[in-house]
């Protein structure tokens, strides 16, 4: 009986039967999804991700790297400024 139900399972998204589309994955609450619909969902998610991050995930990583480099550069600039200030003070005391 259980096996028979599985064979007749309809994909809840495209309403094709598992006999037409192959294996369907059962979710909670009597819902099923076929491979085609999973692929479709995946492409929708991918498009959505690309909409938020036009250059993809690599761009997000690159952006984070850029931010970190900017932070380091700011620190280095401050060190340089402090060094110049110290040199200036030293020069003033020596002259
Ligand atoms: Zn489907």
PDB file of the backbone (N, CA, C, O) and the ligand in Angstrom, with CONECT records:
HET     ZN  A 101       1
ATOM      1  N   UNK A   1       0.847  -1.221   0.000  1.00  0.00           N
ATOM      2  CA  UNK A   1       0.000   0.000   0.000  1.00  0.00           C
ATOM      3  C   UNK A   1       0.867   1.250   0.000  1.00  0.00           C
ATOM      4  O   UNK A   1       0.665   2.164  -0.798  1.00  0.00           O
ATOM      5  N   UNK A   2       1.836   1.273   0.910  1.00  0.00           N
ATOM      6  CA  UNK A   2       2.729   2.408   1.030  1.00  0.00           C
ATOM      7  C   UNK A   2       3.511   2.583  -0.286  1.00  0.00           C
ATOM      8  O   UNK A   2       3.682   3.696  -0.783  1.00  0.00           O
ATOM      9  N   UNK A   3       3.967   1.473  -0.821  1.00  0.00           N
ATOM     10  CA  UNK A   3       4.740   1.480  -2.056  1.00  0.00           C
ATOM     11  C   UNK A   3       3.889   2.002  -3.220  1.00  0.00           C
ATOM     12  O   UNK A   3       4.374   2.741  -4.076  1.00  0.00           O
ATOM     13  N   UNK A   4       2.641   1.611  -3.234  1.00  0.00           N
ATOM     14  CA  UNK A   4       1.712   2.023  -4.286  1.00  0.00           C
ATOM     15  C   UNK A   4       1.499   3.534  -4.249  1.00  0.00           C
ATOM     16  O   UNK A   4       1.443   4.197  -5.285  1.00  0.00           O
ATOM     17  N   UNK A   5       1.383   4.063  -3.027  1.00  0.00           N
ATOM     18  CA  UNK A   5       1.226   5.513  -2.851  1.00  0.00           C
ATOM     19  C   UNK A   5       2.422   6.246  -3.447  1.00  0.00           C
ATOM     20  O   UNK A   5       2.284   7.257  -4.136  1.00  0.00           O
ATOM     21  N   UNK A   6       3.588   5.705  -3.158  1.00  0.00           N
ATOM     22  CA  UNK A   6       4.828   6.321  -3.637  1.00  0.00           C
ATOM     23  C   UNK A   6       4.866   6.359  -5.160  1.00  0.00           C
ATOM     24  O   UNK A   6       5.267   7.358  -5.756  1.00  0.00           O
ATOM     25  N   UNK A   7       4.447   5.267  -5.781  1.00  0.00           N
ATOM     26  CA  UNK A   7       4.465   5.175  -7.239  1.00  0.00           C
ATOM     27  C   UNK A   7       3.534   6.190  -7.890  1.00  0.00           C
ATOM     28  O   UNK A   7       3.788   6.666  -8.996  1.00  0.00           O
ATOM     29  N   UNK A   8       2.465   6.511  -7.194  1.00  0.00           N
ATOM     30  CA  UNK A   8       1.483   7.424  -7.766  1.00  0.00           C
ATOM     31  C   UNK A   8       1.680   8.864  -7.293  1.00  0.00           C
ATOM     32  O   UNK A   8       0.873   9.745  -7.588  1.00  0.00           O
ATOM     33  N   UNK A   9       2.746   9.080  -6.569  1.00  0.00           N
ATOM     34  CA  UNK A   9       2.965  10.409  -6.011  1.00  0.00           C
ATOM     35  C   UNK A   9       3.062  11.448  -7.121  1.00  0.00           C
ATOM     36  O   UNK A   9       3.712  11.235  -8.144  1.00  0.00           O
ATOM     37  N   UNK A  10       2.405  12.566  -6.893  1.00  0.00           N
ATOM     38  CA  UNK A  10       2.473  13.676  -7.839  1.00  0.00           C
ATOM     39  C   UNK A  10       3.386  14.744  -7.272  1.00  0.00           C
ATOM     40  O   UNK A  10       3.378  15.029  -6.074  1.00  0.00           O
ATOM     41  N   UNK A  11       4.175  15.328  -8.163  1.00  0.00           N
ATOM     42  CA  UNK A  11       4.982  16.455  -7.732  1.00  0.00           C
ATOM     43  C   UNK A  11       4.018  17.583  -7.373  1.00  0.00           C
ATOM     44  O   UNK A  11       3.141  17.933  -8.163  1.00  0.00           O
ATOM     45  N   UNK A  12       4.182  18.148  -6.183  1.00  0.00           N
ATOM     46  CA  UNK A  12       3.269  19.205  -5.733  1.00  0.00           C
ATOM     47  C   UNK A  12       3.471  20.503  -6.501  1.00  0.00           C
ATOM     48  O   UNK A  12       2.628  21.398  -6.435  1.00  0.00           O
ATOM     49  N   UNK A  13       4.574  20.615  -7.224  1.00  0.00           N
ATOM     50  CA  UNK A  13       4.880  21.854  -7.934  1.00  0.00           C
ATOM     51  C   UNK A  13       4.424  21.834  -9.383  1.00  0.00           C
ATOM     52  O   UNK A  13       3.805  22.790  -9.851  1.00  0.00           O
ATOM     53  N   UNK A  14       4.725  20.749 -10.103  1.00  0.00           N
ATOM     54  CA  UNK A  14       4.346  20.690 -11.511  1.00  0.00           C
ATOM     55  C   UNK A  14       3.199  19.705 -11.771  1.00  0.00           C
ATOM     56  O   UNK A  14       2.696  19.609 -12.891  1.00  0.00           O
ATOM     57  N   UNK A  15       2.794  18.977 -10.728  1.00  0.00           N
ATOM     58  CA  UNK A  15       1.699  18.019 -10.807  1.00  0.00           C
ATOM     59  C   UNK A  15       1.933  16.882 -11.800  1.00  0.00           C
ATOM     60  O   UNK A  15       0.985  16.265 -12.287  1.00  0.00           O
ATOM     61  N   UNK A  16       3.202  16.616 -12.093  1.00  0.00           N
ATOM     62  CA  UNK A  16       3.494  15.434 -12.901  1.00  0.00           C
ATOM     63  C   UNK A  16       3.656  14.264 -11.946  1.00  0.00           C
ATOM     64  O   UNK A  16       4.070  14.427 -10.799  1.00  0.00           O
ATOM     65  N   UNK A  17       3.320  13.073 -12.448  1.00  0.00           N
ATOM     66  CA  UNK A  17       3.434  11.919 -11.557  1.00  0.00           C
ATOM     67  C   UNK A  17       4.854  11.394 -11.570  1.00  0.00           C
ATOM     68  O   UNK A  17       5.613  11.608 -12.515  1.00  0.00           O
ATOM     69  N   UNK A  18       5.189  10.707 -10.502  1.00  0.00           N
ATOM     70  CA  UNK A  18       6.552  10.169 -10.375  1.00  0.00           C
ATOM     71  C   UNK A  18       6.836   9.165 -11.490  1.00  0.00           C
ATOM     72  O   UNK A  18       7.997   8.887 -11.793  1.00  0.00           O
ATOM     73  N   UNK A  19       5.806   8.633 -12.089  1.00  0.00           N
ATOM     74  CA  UNK A  19       6.007   7.707 -13.204  1.00  0.00           C
ATOM     75  C   UNK A  19       6.521   8.460 -14.435  1.00  0.00           C
ATOM     76  O   UNK A  19       7.228   7.888 -15.265  1.00  0.00           O
ATOM     77  N   UNK A  20       6.165   9.743 -14.552  1.00  0.00           N
ATOM     78  CA  UNK A  20       6.629  10.548 -15.692  1.00  0.00           C
ATOM     79  C   UNK A  20       7.985  11.186 -15.432  1.00  0.00           C
ATOM     80  O   UNK A  20       8.834  11.246 -16.321  1.00  0.00           O
ATOM     81  N   UNK A  21       8.179  11.655 -14.221  1.00  0.00           N
ATOM     82  CA  UNK A  21       9.381  12.446 -13.942  1.00  0.00           C
ATOM     83  C   UNK A  21      10.432  11.719 -13.111  1.00  0.00           C
ATOM     84  O   UNK A  21      11.486  12.271 -12.796  1.00  0.00           O
ATOM     85  N   UNK A  22      10.127  10.473 -12.764  1.00  0.00           N
ATOM     86  CA  UNK A  22      11.092   9.715 -11.962  1.00  0.00           C
ATOM     87  C   UNK A  22      10.893   9.967 -10.484  1.00  0.00           C
ATOM     88  O   UNK A  22       9.796  10.308 -10.040  1.00  0.00           O
ATOM     89  N   UNK A  23      11.941   9.801  -9.742  1.00  0.00           N
ATOM     90  CA  UNK A  23      11.868   9.908  -8.289  1.00  0.00           C
ATOM     91  C   UNK A  23      11.370  11.287  -7.838  1.00  0.00           C
ATOM     92  O   UNK A  23      11.838  12.325  -8.306  1.00  0.00           O
ATOM     93  N   UNK A  24      10.424  11.258  -6.932  1.00  0.00           N
ATOM     94  CA  UNK A  24      10.010  12.509  -6.313  1.00  0.00           C
ATOM     95  C   UNK A  24      10.363  12.436  -4.830  1.00  0.00           C
ATOM     96  O   UNK A  24      10.267  11.379  -4.205  1.00  0.00           O
ATOM     97  N   UNK A  25      10.767  13.557  -4.289  1.00  0.00           N
ATOM     98  CA  UNK A  25      11.159  13.592  -2.876  1.00  0.00           C
ATOM     99  C   UNK A  25       9.962  14.035  -2.054  1.00  0.00           C
ATOM    100  O   UNK A  25       9.296  15.022  -2.368  1.00  0.00           O
ATOM    101  N   UNK A  26       9.706  13.283  -0.997  1.00  0.00           N
ATOM    102  CA  UNK A  26       8.564  13.586  -0.151  1.00  0.00           C
ATOM    103  C   UNK A  26       8.970  14.556   0.949  1.00  0.00           C
ATOM    104  O   UNK A  26      10.000  14.395   1.604  1.00  0.00           O
ATOM    105  N   UNK A  27       8.127  15.569   1.131  1.00  0.00           N
ATOM    106  CA  UNK A  27       8.369  16.504   2.221  1.00  0.00           C
ATOM    107  C   UNK A  27       7.289  16.348   3.267  1.00  0.00           C
ATOM    108  O   UNK A  27       6.364  15.556   3.087  1.00  0.00           O
ATOM    109  N   UNK A  28       7.388  17.088   4.355  1.00  0.00           N
ATOM    110  CA  UNK A  28       6.361  16.985   5.395  1.00  0.00           C
ATOM    111  C   UNK A  28       5.016  17.514   4.903  1.00  0.00           C
ATOM    112  O   UNK A  28       4.967  18.441   4.095  1.00  0.00           O
ATOM    113  N   UNK A  29       3.945  16.933   5.384  1.00  0.00           N
ATOM    114  CA  UNK A  29       2.601  17.411   5.026  1.00  0.00           C
ATOM    115  C   UNK A  29       2.167  16.979   3.642  1.00  0.00           C
ATOM    116  O   UNK A  29       1.440  17.695   2.954  1.00  0.00           O
ATOM    117  N   UNK A  30       2.636  15.760   3.225  1.00  0.00           N
ATOM    118  CA  UNK A  30       2.154  15.198   1.964  1.00  0.00           C
ATOM    119  C   UNK A  30       2.524  16.011   0.732  1.00  0.00           C
ATOM    120  O   UNK A  30       1.746  16.074  -0.220  1.00  0.00           O
ATOM    121  N   UNK A  31       3.680  16.623   0.734  1.00  0.00           N
ATOM    122  CA  UNK A  31       4.122  17.330  -0.465  1.00  0.00           C
ATOM    123  C   UNK A  31       5.281  16.567  -1.101  1.00  0.00           C
ATOM    124  O   UNK A  31       6.050  15.879  -0.429  1.00  0.00           O
ATOM    125  N   UNK A  32       5.376  16.713  -2.410  1.00  0.00           N
ATOM    126  CA  UNK A  32       6.408  16.013  -3.167  1.00  0.00           C
ATOM    127  C   UNK A  32       7.055  16.990  -4.131  1.00  0.00           C
ATOM    128  O   UNK A  32       6.431  17.950  -4.582  1.00  0.00           O
ATOM    129  N   UNK A  33       8.305  16.733  -4.435  1.00  0.00           N
ATOM    130  CA  UNK A  33       8.969  17.562  -5.434  1.00  0.00           C
ATOM    131  C   UNK A  33       9.819  16.664  -6.328  1.00  0.00           C
ATOM    132  O   UNK A  33      10.492  15.744  -5.862  1.00  0.00           O
ATOM    133  N   UNK A  34       9.767  16.965  -7.644  1.00  0.00           N
ATOM    134  CA  UNK A  34      10.531  16.158  -8.585  1.00  0.00           C
ATOM    135  C   UNK A  34      11.858  16.857  -8.896  1.00  0.00           C
ATOM    136  O   UNK A  34      12.077  18.005  -8.512  1.00  0.00           O
ATOM    137  N   UNK A  35      12.722  16.147  -9.588  1.00  0.00           N
ATOM    138  CA  UNK A  35      14.051  16.671  -9.882  1.00  0.00           C
ATOM    139  C   UNK A  35      13.972  17.948 -10.730  1.00  0.00           C
ATOM    140  O   UNK A  35      14.707  18.907 -10.497  1.00  0.00           O
ATOM    141  N   UNK A  36      13.073  17.941 -11.711  1.00  0.00           N
ATOM    142  CA  UNK A  36      12.906  19.113 -12.585  1.00  0.00           C
ATOM    143  C   UNK A  36      12.595  20.361 -11.774  1.00  0.00           C
ATOM    144  O   UNK A  36      13.154  21.432 -12.008  1.00  0.00           O
ATOM    145  N   UNK A  37      11.686  20.195 -10.812  1.00  0.00           N
ATOM    146  CA  UNK A  37      11.273  21.348  -9.999  1.00  0.00           C
ATOM    147  C   UNK A  37      12.388  21.780  -9.057  1.00  0.00           C
ATOM    148  O   UNK A  37      12.544  22.968  -8.772  1.00  0.00           O
ATOM    149  N   UNK A  38      13.167  20.805  -8.573  1.00  0.00           N
ATOM    150  CA  UNK A  38      14.312  21.146  -7.723  1.00  0.00           C
ATOM    151  C   UNK A  38      15.292  21.989  -8.531  1.00  0.00           C
ATOM    152  O   UNK A  38      15.817  22.991  -8.044  1.00  0.00           O
ATOM    153  N   UNK A  39      15.532  21.565  -9.787  1.00  0.00           N
ATOM    154  CA  UNK A  39      16.447  22.309 -10.659  1.00  0.00           C
ATOM    155  C   UNK A  39      15.916  23.718 -10.926  1.00  0.00           C
ATOM    156  O   UNK A  39      16.662  24.697 -10.925  1.00  0.00           O
ATOM    157  N   UNK A  40      14.610  23.786 -11.153  1.00  0.00           N
ATOM    158  CA  UNK A  40      13.974  25.078 -11.410  1.00  0.00           C
ATOM    159  C   UNK A  40      14.145  26.005 -10.200  1.00  0.00           C
ATOM    160  O   UNK A  40      14.501  27.176 -10.337  1.00  0.00           O
ATOM    161  N   UNK A  41      13.880  25.448  -9.012  1.00  0.00           N
ATOM    162  CA  UNK A  41      14.032  26.226  -7.775  1.00  0.00           C
ATOM    163  C   UNK A  41      15.470  26.690  -7.622  1.00  0.00           C
ATOM    164  O   UNK A  41      15.742  27.827  -7.237  1.00  0.00           O
ATOM    165  N   UNK A  42      16.387  25.771  -7.938  1.00  0.00           N
ATOM    166  CA  UNK A  42      17.800  26.106  -7.799  1.00  0.00           C
ATOM    167  C   UNK A  42      18.161  27.288  -8.703  1.00  0.00           C
ATOM    168  O   UNK A  42      18.891  28.191  -8.295  1.00  0.00           O
ATOM    169  N   UNK A  43      17.642  27.271  -9.934  1.00  0.00           N
ATOM    170  CA  UNK A  43      17.959  28.368 -10.855  1.00  0.00           C
ATOM    171  C   UNK A  43      17.310  29.674 -10.408  1.00  0.00           C
ATOM    172  O   UNK A  43      17.862  30.754 -10.616  1.00  0.00           O
ATOM    173  N   UNK A  44      16.129  29.567  -9.790  1.00  0.00           N
ATOM    174  CA  UNK A  44      15.465  30.772  -9.262  1.00  0.00           C
ATOM    175  C   UNK A  44      16.303  31.364  -8.128  1.00  0.00           C
ATOM    176  O   UNK A  44      16.527  32.573  -8.067  1.00  0.00           O
ATOM    177  N   UNK A  45      16.766  30.477  -7.222  1.00  0.00           N
ATOM    178  CA  UNK A  45      17.605  30.948  -6.114  1.00  0.00           C
ATOM    179  C   UNK A  45      18.884  31.581  -6.631  1.00  0.00           C
ATOM    180  O   UNK A  45      19.356  32.596  -6.119  1.00  0.00           O
ATOM    181  N   UNK A  46      19.431  30.948  -7.665  1.00  0.00           N
ATOM    182  CA  UNK A  46      20.680  31.449  -8.231  1.00  0.00           C
ATOM    183  C   UNK A  46      20.477  32.837  -8.831  1.00  0.00           C
ATOM    184  O   UNK A  46      21.284  33.742  -8.618  1.00  0.00           O
ATOM    185  N   UNK A  47      19.391  32.993  -9.582  1.00  0.00           N
ATOM    186  CA  UNK A  47      19.063  34.290 -10.193  1.00  0.00           C
ATOM    187  C   UNK A  47      18.887  35.351  -9.111  1.00  0.00           C
ATOM    188  O   UNK A  47      19.359  36.481  -9.231  1.00  0.00           O
ATOM    189  N   UNK A  48      18.191  34.944  -8.052  1.00  0.00           N
ATOM    190  CA  UNK A  48      17.925  35.862  -6.943  1.00  0.00           C
ATOM    191  C   UNK A  48      19.236  36.307  -6.295  1.00  0.00           C
ATOM    192  O   UNK A  48      19.412  37.473  -5.941  1.00  0.00           O
ATOM    193  N   UNK A  49      20.150  35.342  -6.149  1.00  0.00           N
ATOM    194  CA  UNK A  49      21.438  35.635  -5.562  1.00  0.00           C
ATOM    195  C   UNK A  49      22.226  36.597  -6.452  1.00  0.00           C
ATOM    196  O   UNK A  49      22.875  37.526  -5.971  1.00  0.00           O
ATOM    197  N   UNK A  50      22.152  36.352  -7.754  1.00  0.00           N
ATOM    198  CA  UNK A  50      22.863  37.195  -8.713  1.00  0.00           C
ATOM    199  C   UNK A  50      22.283  38.602  -8.758  1.00  0.00           C
ATOM    200  O   UNK A  50      22.988  39.570  -9.045  1.00  0.00           O
ATOM    201  N   UNK A  51      20.975  38.702  -8.466  1.00  0.00           N
ATOM    202  CA  UNK A  51      20.319  39.998  -8.456  1.00  0.00           C
ATOM    203  C   UNK A  51      20.872  40.847  -7.303  1.00  0.00           C
ATOM    204  O   UNK A  51      21.089  42.052  -7.436  1.00  0.00           O
ATOM    205  N   UNK A  52      21.092  40.170  -6.166  1.00  0.00           N
ATOM    206  CA  UNK A  52      21.622  40.878  -5.000  1.00  0.00           C
ATOM    207  C   UNK A  52      23.120  41.129  -5.143  1.00  0.00           C
ATOM    208  O   UNK A  52      23.628  42.187  -4.771  1.00  0.00           O
ATOM    209  N   UNK A  53      23.811  40.136  -5.687  1.00  0.00           N
ATOM    210  CA  UNK A  53      25.258  40.245  -5.865  1.00  0.00           C
ATOM    211  C   UNK A  53      25.571  39.992  -7.328  1.00  0.00           C
ATOM    212  O   UNK A  53      25.871  38.860  -7.708  1.00  0.00           O
ATOM    213  N   UNK A  54      25.504  41.031  -8.159  1.00  0.00           N
ATOM    214  CA  UNK A  54      25.602  40.851  -9.612  1.00  0.00           C
ATOM    215  C   UNK A  54      26.792  40.025 -10.077  1.00  0.00           C
ATOM    216  O   UNK A  54      26.694  39.329 -11.087  1.00  0.00           O
ATOM    217  N   UNK A  55      27.890  40.085  -9.379  1.00  0.00           N
ATOM    218  CA  UNK A  55      29.044  39.316  -9.826  1.00  0.00           C
ATOM    219  C   UNK A  55      29.182  37.989  -9.094  1.00  0.00           C
ATOM    220  O   UNK A  55      30.214  37.322  -9.174  1.00  0.00           O
ATOM    221  N   UNK A  56      28.125  37.617  -8.379  1.00  0.00           N
ATOM    222  CA  UNK A  56      28.157  36.332  -7.700  1.00  0.00           C
ATOM    223  C   UNK A  56      28.876  36.374  -6.372  1.00  0.00           C
ATOM    224  O   UNK A  56      29.271  37.431  -5.880  1.00  0.00           O
ATOM    225  N   UNK A  57      29.033  35.188  -5.806  1.00  0.00           N
ATOM    226  CA  UNK A  57      29.616  35.092  -4.473  1.00  0.00           C
ATOM    227  C   UNK A  57      31.075  35.521  -4.425  1.00  0.00           C
ATOM    228  O   UNK A  57      31.558  36.014  -3.406  1.00  0.00           O
ATOM    229  N   UNK A  58      31.761  35.329  -5.530  1.00  0.00           N
ATOM    230  CA  UNK A  58      33.170  35.725  -5.580  1.00  0.00           C
ATOM    231  C   UNK A  58      33.314  37.216  -5.321  1.00  0.00           C
ATOM    232  O   UNK A  58      34.243  37.664  -4.650  1.00  0.00           O
ATOM    233  N   UNK A  59      32.358  37.982  -5.878  1.00  0.00           N
ATOM    234  CA  UNK A  59      32.380  39.431  -5.710  1.00  0.00           C
ATOM    235  C   UNK A  59      32.214  39.807  -4.242  1.00  0.00           C
ATOM    236  O   UNK A  59      32.827  40.759  -3.758  1.00  0.00           O
ATOM    237  N   UNK A  60      31.382  39.051  -3.547  1.00  0.00           N
ATOM    238  CA  UNK A  60      31.175  39.316  -2.124  1.00  0.00           C
ATOM    239  C   UNK A  60      32.477  39.092  -1.366  1.00  0.00           C
ATOM    240  O   UNK A  60      32.866  39.899  -0.522  1.00  0.00           O
ATOM    241  N   UNK A  61      33.142  37.986  -1.679  1.00  0.00           N
ATOM    242  CA  UNK A  61      34.425  37.689  -1.041  1.00  0.00           C
ATOM    243  C   UNK A  61      35.458  38.762  -1.372  1.00  0.00           C
ATOM    244  O   UNK A  61      36.198  39.217  -0.499  1.00  0.00           O
ATOM    245  N   UNK A  62      35.498  39.158  -2.640  1.00  0.00           N
ATOM    246  CA  UNK A  62      36.448  40.169  -3.086  1.00  0.00           C
ATOM    247  C   UNK A  62      36.180  41.488  -2.367  1.00  0.00           C
ATOM    248  O   UNK A  62      37.104  42.206  -1.986  1.00  0.00           O
ATOM    249  N   UNK A  63      34.903  41.788  -2.192  1.00  0.00           N
ATOM    250  CA  UNK A  63      34.512  43.014  -1.512  1.00  0.00           C
ATOM    251  C   UNK A  63      34.971  43.001  -0.050  1.00  0.00           C
ATOM    252  O   UNK A  63      35.439  44.011   0.475  1.00  0.00           O
ATOM    253  N   UNK A  64      34.828  41.834   0.598  1.00  0.00           N
ATOM    254  CA  UNK A  64      35.264  41.707   1.982  1.00  0.00           C
ATOM    255  C   UNK A  64      36.773  41.852   2.092  1.00  0.00           C
ATOM    256  O   UNK A  64      37.293  42.453   3.032  1.00  0.00           O
ATOM    257  N   UNK A  65      37.465  41.284   1.104  1.00  0.00           N
ATOM    258  CA  UNK A  65      38.920  41.385   1.074  1.00  0.00           C
ATOM    259  C   UNK A  65      39.338  42.843   0.904  1.00  0.00           C
ATOM    260  O   UNK A  65      40.269  43.324   1.550  1.00  0.00           O
ATOM    261  N   UNK A  66      38.618  43.534   0.012  1.00  0.00           N
ATOM    262  CA  UNK A  66      38.906  44.944  -0.264  1.00  0.00           C
ATOM    263  C   UNK A  66      38.722  45.788   0.999  1.00  0.00           C
ATOM    264  O   UNK A  66      39.530  46.666   1.303  1.00  0.00           O
ATOM    265  N   UNK A  67      37.629  45.496   1.732  1.00  0.00           N
ATOM    266  CA  UNK A  67      37.353  46.221   2.972  1.00  0.00           C
ATOM    267  C   UNK A  67      38.462  46.008   3.976  1.00  0.00           C
ATOM    268  O   UNK A  67      38.892  46.949   4.642  1.00  0.00           O
ATOM    269  N   UNK A  68      38.937  44.751   4.091  1.00  0.00           N
ATOM    270  CA  UNK A  68      40.011  44.427   5.033  1.00  0.00           C
ATOM    271  C   UNK A  68      41.288  45.166   4.648  1.00  0.00           C
ATOM    272  O   UNK A  68      41.988  45.702   5.507  1.00  0.00           O
ATOM    273  N   UNK A  69      41.585  45.190   3.351  1.00  0.00           N
ATOM    274  CA  UNK A  69      42.790  45.889   2.868  1.00  0.00           C
ATOM    275  C   UNK A  69      42.682  47.380   3.176  1.00  0.00           C
ATOM    276  O   UNK A  69      43.652  48.004   3.607  1.00  0.00           O
ATOM    277  N   UNK A  70      41.496  47.946   2.952  1.00  0.00           N
ATOM    278  CA  UNK A  70      41.284  49.373   3.244  1.00  0.00           C
ATOM    279  C   UNK A  70      41.539  49.670   4.722  1.00  0.00           C
ATOM    280  O   UNK A  70      42.135  50.688   5.073  1.00  0.00           O
ATOM    281  N   UNK A  71      41.068  48.748   5.587  1.00  0.00           N
ATOM    282  CA  UNK A  71      41.260  48.900   7.028  1.00  0.00           C
ATOM    283  C   UNK A  71      42.745  48.902   7.369  1.00  0.00           C
ATOM    284  O   UNK A  71      43.219  49.732   8.144  1.00  0.00           O
ATOM    285  N   UNK A  72      43.463  47.960   6.779  1.00  0.00           N
ATOM    286  CA  UNK A  72      44.910  47.856   7.010  1.00  0.00           C
ATOM    287  C   UNK A  72      45.610  49.128   6.522  1.00  0.00           C
ATOM    288  O   UNK A  72      46.495  49.659   7.192  1.00  0.00           O
ATOM    289  N   UNK A  73      45.202  49.600   5.354  1.00  0.00           N
ATOM    290  CA  UNK A  73      45.800  50.816   4.790  1.00  0.00           C
ATOM    291  C   UNK A  73      45.566  52.016   5.697  1.00  0.00           C
ATOM    292  O   UNK A  73      46.449  52.856   5.870  1.00  0.00           O
ATOM    293  N   UNK A  74      44.359  52.091   6.281  1.00  0.00           N
ATOM    294  CA  UNK A  74      44.046  53.176   7.217  1.00  0.00           C
ATOM    295  C   UNK A  74      44.969  53.099   8.430  1.00  0.00           C
ATOM    296  O   UNK A  74      45.496  54.117   8.879  1.00  0.00           O
ATOM    297  N   UNK A  75      45.163  51.892   8.959  1.00  0.00           N
ATOM    298  CA  UNK A  75      46.056  51.703  10.101  1.00  0.00           C
ATOM    299  C   UNK A  75      47.468  52.133   9.755  1.00  0.00           C
ATOM    300  O   UNK A  75      48.121  52.838  10.524  1.00  0.00           O
ATOM    301  N   UNK A  76      47.937  51.700   8.580  1.00  0.00           N
ATOM    302  CA  UNK A  76      49.295  52.046   8.156  1.00  0.00           C
ATOM    303  C   UNK A  76      49.454  53.557   8.011  1.00  0.00           C
ATOM    304  O   UNK A  76      50.495  54.112   8.361  1.00  0.00           O
ATOM    305  N   UNK A  77      48.412  54.224   7.492  1.00  0.00           N
ATOM    306  CA  UNK A  77      48.451  55.672   7.323  1.00  0.00           C
ATOM    307  C   UNK A  77      48.562  56.355   8.688  1.00  0.00           C
ATOM    308  O   UNK A  77      49.310  57.318   8.858  1.00  0.00           O
ATOM    309  N   UNK A  78      47.791  55.828   9.667  1.00  0.00           N
ATOM    310  CA  UNK A  78      47.828  56.396  11.018  1.00  0.00           C
ATOM    311  C   UNK A  78      49.207  56.226  11.633  1.00  0.00           C
ATOM    312  O   UNK A  78      49.721  57.131  12.292  1.00  0.00           O
ATOM    313  N   UNK A  79      49.807  55.051  11.412  1.00  0.00           N
ATOM    314  CA  UNK A  79      51.154  54.797  11.940  1.00  0.00           C
ATOM    315  C   UNK A  79      52.127  55.805  11.339  1.00  0.00           C
ATOM    316  O   UNK A  79      52.965  56.377  12.037  1.00  0.00           O
ATOM    317  N   UNK A  80      51.998  56.010  10.022  1.00  0.00           N
ATOM    318  CA  UNK A  80      52.884  56.928   9.311  1.00  0.00           C
ATOM    319  C   UNK A  80      52.710  58.357   9.849  1.00  0.00           C
ATOM    320  O   UNK A  80      53.683  59.082  10.055  1.00  0.00           O
ATOM    321  N   UNK A  81      51.454  58.737  10.067  1.00  0.00           N
ATOM    322  CA  UNK A  81      51.165  60.079  10.588  1.00  0.00           C
ATOM    323  C   UNK A  81      51.762  60.257  11.982  1.00  0.00           C
ATOM    324  O   UNK A  81      52.350  61.292  12.293  1.00  0.00           O
ATOM    325  N   UNK A  82      51.597  59.217  12.824  1.00  0.00           N
ATOM    326  CA  UNK A  82      52.140  59.266  14.179  1.00  0.00           C
ATOM    327  C   UNK A  82      53.658  59.358  14.141  1.00  0.00           C
ATOM    328  O   UNK A  82      54.276  60.069  14.935  1.00  0.00           O
ATOM    329  N   UNK A  83      54.249  58.619  13.196  1.00  0.00           N
ATOM    330  CA  UNK A  83      55.700  58.622  13.023  1.00  0.00           C
ATOM    331  C   UNK A  83      56.173  60.025  12.638  1.00  0.00           C
ATOM    332  O   UNK A  83      57.159  60.529  13.175  1.00  0.00           O
ATOM    333  N   UNK A  84      55.450  60.651  11.693  1.00  0.00           N
ATOM    334  CA  UNK A  84      55.803  61.996  11.240  1.00  0.00           C
ATOM    335  C   UNK A  84      55.684  62.996  12.379  1.00  0.00           C
ATOM    336  O   UNK A  84      56.499  63.908  12.520  1.00  0.00           O
ATOM    337  N   UNK A  85      54.635  62.801  13.199  1.00  0.00           N
ATOM    338  CA  UNK A  85      54.418  63.682  14.341  1.00  0.00           C
ATOM    339  C   UNK A  85      55.579  63.548  15.332  1.00  0.00           C
ATOM    340  O   UNK A  85      56.089  64.541  15.851  1.00  0.00           O
ATOM    341  N   UNK A  86      55.982  62.302  15.581  1.00  0.00           N
ATOM    342  CA  UNK A  86      57.088  62.032  16.496  1.00  0.00           C
ATOM    343  C   UNK A  86      58.385  62.637  15.963  1.00  0.00           C
ATOM    344  O   UNK A  86      59.166  63.215  16.718  1.00  0.00           O
ATOM    345  N   UNK A  87      58.605  62.500  14.652  1.00  0.00           N
ATOM    346  CA  UNK A  87      59.796  63.075  14.009  1.00  0.00           C
ATOM    347  C   UNK A  87      59.799  64.588  14.153  1.00  0.00           C
ATOM    348  O   UNK A  87      60.829  65.204  14.426  1.00  0.00           O
ATOM    349  N   UNK A  88      58.613  65.175  13.961  1.00  0.00           N
ATOM    350  CA  UNK A  88      58.446  66.618  14.067  1.00  0.00           C
ATOM    351  C   UNK A  88      58.799  67.089  15.482  1.00  0.00           C
ATOM    352  O   UNK A  88      59.532  68.063  15.654  1.00  0.00           O
ATOM    353  N   UNK A  89      58.270  66.385  16.496  1.00  0.00           N
ATOM    354  CA  UNK A  89      58.541  66.715  17.909  1.00  0.00           C
ATOM    355  C   UNK A  89      60.022  66.593  18.205  1.00  0.00           C
ATOM    356  O   UNK A  89      60.618  67.450  18.858  1.00  0.00           O
ATOM    357  N   UNK A  90      60.608  65.503  17.708  1.00  0.00           N
ATOM    358  CA  UNK A  90      62.022  65.264  17.904  1.00  0.00           C
ATOM    359  C   UNK A  90      62.858  66.387  17.302  1.00  0.00           C
ATOM    360  O   UNK A  90      63.828  66.856  17.897  1.00  0.00           O
ATOM    361  N   UNK A  91      62.451  66.803  16.100  1.00  0.00           N
ATOM    362  CA  UNK A  91      63.160  67.873  15.398  1.00  0.00           C
ATOM    363  C   UNK A  91      63.066  69.172  16.194  1.00  0.00           C
ATOM    364  O   UNK A  91      64.045  69.907  16.327  1.00  0.00           O
ATOM    365  N   UNK A  92      61.835  69.449  16.735  1.00  0.00           N
ATOM    366  CA  UNK A  92      61.606  70.663  17.524  1.00  0.00           C
ATOM    367  C   UNK A  92      62.461  70.683  18.786  1.00  0.00           C
ATOM    368  O   UNK A  92      62.965  71.739  19.167  1.00  0.00           O
ATOM    369  N   UNK A  93      62.635  69.523  19.449  1.00  0.00           N
ATOM    370  CA  UNK A  93      63.423  69.462  20.670  1.00  0.00           C
ATOM    371  C   UNK A  93      64.903  69.558  20.392  1.00  0.00           C
ATOM    372  O   UNK A  93      65.686  69.993  21.237  1.00  0.00           O
ATOM    373  N   UNK A  94      65.281  69.141  19.181  1.00  0.00           N
ATOM    374  CA  UNK A  94      66.721  69.156  18.833  1.00  0.00           C
ATOM    375  C   UNK A  94      67.186  70.484  18.241  1.00  0.00           C
ATOM    376  O   UNK A  94      68.385  70.701  18.069  1.00  0.00           O
ATOM    377  N   UNK A  95      66.246  71.369  17.932  1.00  0.00           N
ATOM    378  CA  UNK A  95      66.649  72.640  17.319  1.00  0.00           C
ATOM    379  C   UNK A  95      66.260  73.857  18.159  1.00  0.00           C
ATOM    380  O   UNK A  95      66.536  74.991  17.768  1.00  0.00           O
TER     381      UNK A  95
HETATM  382 ZN    ZN A 101       7.812  18.814 -10.467  1.00  0.00          ZN
END
